[in-house]
Amino acid sequence: MEYSIRELSELAGVSARTLRYYDEIGLLAPLYVNDAGYRYYGEKELELLQQILFYRERGFSLQQISQILYEQEFDVLSALQEHLSELEEQRCRIERLISSVNLTIASMKGECKMSDKERFEAFKKKIVEENEERYGDEVREKYGDEEIDASNRKMLNMTEEDYEKFQNLGKEIVKRLEEAVKAGEDPEGDCGRGIAALHKEWLGMTWKKYTEDAHKGIVNMYIADERFKSYYDKETPGCTEFLRKAVLSWAERI
């Protein structure tokens, strides 16, 4: 079956302007263009558009999608199975969050009693889910699924005492960074060494295995990605860069 650009636009929920743009950049060419200049699309083009929309939903850029779709080894069936797996993971995460929120609401209404353990478990799960939503693609691409899954398990298996220590370490790192930047300390000095050591200890509470190279990699990623950088620079700009320099200088000696 063939579709005019208007018909495909209505079918897929994508504007005709977008379809024309996809053609202009070589992402999705029509099956043919008739003498009047109208674009027509066939089954293959429909499949490709479906893949484009799936990858767009997952946050891929148009350039990344083009590279994926037009690789020699690209397999539509494998891609669909990958999309399905991703969607099922998202569904599980959302269902866990819904269950946790429903339990909390019921507890607040007095319909049931939520134990401190349940509150704590729900809170840990929420942190893991939020981290996956915000940073999952980047860190999984850089460090691999096995490492990130192991890190998530360590977080979920933390006792209340472990988690309190983890939180306190994180706050202490930020506090000392802000003090160091305001005081004009040298990240290659003793102050920087102490902060780098604290950061190593904090990472070790969730990492499967600590390595100096991974430590250096993570602080470089903090600088490269504004979402990470804003965490440390929220109150005092320059904290992320101080941390990066301190870790690069001291990682192999702490």
N, C-alpha and C positions, 0 to 999 in steps of 0.2 A: 504493500500500500504506500502511496505517496501523499505527502502533505505540503500544502503551500506554507509560506512563512507565517501567514495569519493563523492557519489551522494548527501548526506546530506551537505557535505562541500560546494559543488558547489551551491546547492539550497539556503542555508542560508548565504553564504558569510563568513563562519567561517572555519578556517583552520582545517585540519584533526588532526593536533597536538593539537589544542585547544580542540577538541572533545575528544581526548584521555585523555587529562589532566582533563577535566570535569568528565570523567569516573573514573579516579584514585582518585579524591577527593570526590567521591560519589555525585556529583552534577547532573550528567546526565548519567545514565547507559544505555547501548544499550538494545534493546529488547532481543537480544541473540548474542552469539558469535559462529560462525560455527567451524567445526573441524579444519579448516585451520587457525583459530585465527582471522578471519575478523568480525568486528562489524557490526550489522544490526539494524536499527531503524524503529519503527512503528509510527502510527499516534499520540499515546500518547507522545512518546519521542519528536516528532516534535512540539507538543503543548508546552511541557516543555521548549524546546530550545527557542521557540518564547518568552516565559515569561522571560527566563534568559536574552535574548538580550534586551527586553524592560527595565528590571530593571537595566541592565548594562548601558543602554543609560541614565537612570535617576541618575546614579552615585552611585548605591548600590554596596557594596563589594560582592565578591562571598560568603563569610560566611553569610552575611545578606540575600542574595538571597536564599541560602540553607535553612535558618531558615524559610523564608516566604513560599517557595514552599512545604516544607514537614511538615508544620503545619497541624494538623488534619482538621482544618476548612478551609483550602485553597480552594478557588473557582475560577476556571479559568475565568468564565464569569464575576464575580465581579472584578477580576484583570484587565481584558480587559477594562471594563467600567472605572476603575480607571485610566488606561493608557490613554484612550481616553480623559477623563476629563483633565488630565495633559497636553496632547498634544494640546487640544483646548485652554487652558490657555496660553501655550507657543505661539501658533499662534496669539492669540489676542495681547499679549505683543509685538511680532515681528511686527505685522501689525501697531500697534500704533507707534512703533519706526520708521518703514519705512515711515509712513505718516509724522511724524515730520521731519525726515531727508530730505524727498522730498520737503517739504515746505521750509525748510531752504535753500536748494540748489537753489530752484526756486527764493527765495528772493535774494540770493547772485548774481544770474544771471540777476536780474532786471525784471524777468518775473512776479513777484507779490510783493506786499509789505507785510511783516510780521510785525504785530504790536508788541509792547513791551510786551503786555499781552500774545500774542501767543508764543513769545520766552520764556517767563517766565514759562508758562504752560508746554511747551515742555521740558524745562529743568527739572522741577519737575518730570515729568513723566519718564524722562530718569534716574534720580536718583533712583526712586522707582523700575524701571525695572532692573537696574544694581544690586541693593541690593537684589532683588529677585533671580537673576541669581547666584550671588556670595554666599549669605548666607541664601536664602529662606528655604532650606530643614532643616538646623540646627535650625534656630530660630522658625520655625513653629512646629517642633517636640518638642521643649522645651517649647514654650509658647502657642501653639495652633493657628489654623487658625483665629479664631475670634479676638484675640489680634493683630495679625500681620495685618489683613485686616483693623482693626480700626486704627492702626498706619499709614498705607499707606494712608488712607483717610485723616487723620490729616495733613500729608505732602502735599497731593494734594490740600487740602483746605486752605493752608497757603496763606496769603496775601504777597505781596512783602516785606512789612515791617517785617512781622513775619519771613519770610525766611531769610532776611538779619540778623535779630537778632539771628536766629538759627545758621547761618554760623559763625557769629562773636563769639558766645558762644563757638562753637567747636574750633575755632582758639585760643581763649583765654585759653581754657583748655589745649591745647597742649603747648602753650607758657609757661604757669605757671608750667606745669609738667616739662618741660625741665629746667626751671630756678631752680625748687626745687631739681631735681636730681643733677644738676651741683653744687648746693650750699650745698648738703648733708643734706637737710632738713629731719625732721622726719615726716613720713606720719601720725603719731598719734598726731602731734602737730597742731598748729593753721593754718599753711600753708596747711597741709593735709585736715583739716576741710573745708577751703575755697574752695579747688579744688573739694572736694566731693560734696559740696553744688552747685557749678557751674555745675558739671556733672549731679546732680539731676535735676536742672533747664533745662538743655539741653535735657535730656531724656523726661522730662515732656511735652516738646513741641510736641512730636510725640506719646508718650504712651497714651493709653486709660485711664489707671489708674496707678499711681505710688505706689509701695510698697517697703519697705526696703528689703524684701527677694528677690524680682525680681532684685533690684539694685545690691545686692550682687551676685546674679546669673549671671548677665550680665558681671560683671568685672571678675568673675571667668572664664567665657567663653572666655573673651579676652585673658587670659593667656593660656588657653587650646588649642586655635586655632591660628596658626601662621598668618592666614589672618587678624584676628582682632589685634593681637599683633603687627604686622608690622606697623599698622596705627600710633600708639603712639610711637613706638620705632624706627621709620624711621630715625630720626636725632639723637636721644639721647637714647641709650639702657637703660632700667631700668624704663622708664616712665610708662609702663603698670603695672609693679609690684608695683610701688609707688601708682598709682591710685587704684589698687586692695586693697592694705593695708589701704589706706585712707578711702575708702568706707566701708570696713569691720569694721573699727574702728568707723566711724562717722555716718553711714547710719541711725541709730535709734535716732540720736541727731541733725539732721539738718532739 
